[in-house]
Amino acid sequence: MKNLFLTVFSLLFIAFLSEVVLREFYTPLNSGWGWNDSPRRSLADFGNDFPNQIGVRGQQIAYNEDDYVIVLLGDSQVESATCSPVVMPEILLEKSLNNFSDRNVKVFSIAASGWGQDQQLLALETYYKKYRADLILIWITPKNDFWENAFPDRSVTKTAGHLKPTFRLIDNKLSNSYLTPNTYYKNSVLFQLFVSAWQTLNEETIEQFVLDEWINYLPSPHSNSNGLFRENITYSSKIDLNEFSQNVFDYSKYDDVTILTYEDFKNSRSHFSPYLVKKSDRDTYLINISKYLFKKIFSVAKANDSKVLVFYPIREDFDDIYKNSIKYVENYQNPGLLFSVNLDYLSIIKEVIPEKFLFYFSIKGENNICVDIKDRHFNLKGNKEVIQNVSNYILENFFKKKKYYIK
């Protein structure tokens, strides 16, 4: 018995010592990202392009005691990688408000391309450890945000993408965040090392292992019975997603388009997932977890004496034409099996965001407000249109000023 005890104790001690020593040499999981490793970082080529103190693109966080401080929370739209740092949305908004407000206004970005509300929440909590804010201004992106919030990686296929911090929704409560940056899998370097070696032997990645495990905790995905077979669709109404996006205005008069895509909407890993007419339990989960992430952001802001506003620019391309033209989606790997969609982004936003926190408005313009036809992010002209609307709303509702039309 004594020998058994000594053997067990020795093994546990060796494991503990190995855990401590290996932490000095073995790299944690690469989870989450800021400006330096943003998916759109390579699009920026500006000499003064550096991250702020939160590690994301934007001016340095510095303000005076009497300044009115706004945090612009979001994703690639806020990051605005193709615009010079001196004309990012935060700068446009700051200048617009300072033209008309009685207080000096400072605006700081907390955003990176591909962020959902999970990374936004964690970054905001980091911000509040050192800084204050009078207003948290959230640029919602309904095309992306909902599906991004549900998975521990960012990918629209069954193949795992880059890992990121994620929450689980359990009994309508958010679990602790999972895979936060600079942590080991299961908080153990030994376990991470073992899983990585096992996955390598099977010609897989640890990212795939994490994703496959995660999916087991999610509600049920779609079955084929949620779709329908249509054999008599004309070729002209079946359009590849990239082709449709790049030439969206050419399809504005279509009203029965079927989108062909490699996105895995059957497993809810798709821009279309929250908008399928017959939702799976997993599709509904995307919406529900987003609702609770926003509630948590609102709660964190309130606890730090900040007001909150979520804004949503309704665009001609993504919003109006997608909604009116696209009626079905079909995965290339399941030809003939169509799933009906209703791309009414605003209706889902209203399920997630209480009306008192929401501001939405229309943005007109075709390809002239986008970076180019292959990149439909707003260019400088598009950002100016958005910021004009947001600035007017803030002046009227938070500064009690008359509405100005700022150019």
Secondary structure, 3 states (H helix, E strand, C coil): CHHHHHHHHHHHHHHHHHHHHHCCCCCCCCECCCCCCCCCHHHCCCCCCCECCCCCECCCCCCCCCCEEEEEEECHHHHCCCCCHHHCHHHHHHHHHHCCCCCCEEEEEEECCCCCHHHHHHHHHHHHCCCCCCEEEEECCCCCHHHHCCCCEECCCCCCCEECCECCEECCEECCCECCCCCCHHHCHHHHHHHHHHHHHCCCCHHHHHHHHHHCCCCCCCCHHHCEECCCCCHHHEEEHHHHHHCHHHHCCCCCEEEEECCEHHHCECCCHHHECCCCHHHHHHHHHHHHHHHHHHHHHHHCCCEEEEEEEEEHHHHHHHHHHEEEEEECCCCCEEEEECCCHHHHHHHHCCHHHEEEEEECCCHHHEEECCEEEECHHHHHHHHHHHHHHHHHHCCCCCCCCCC
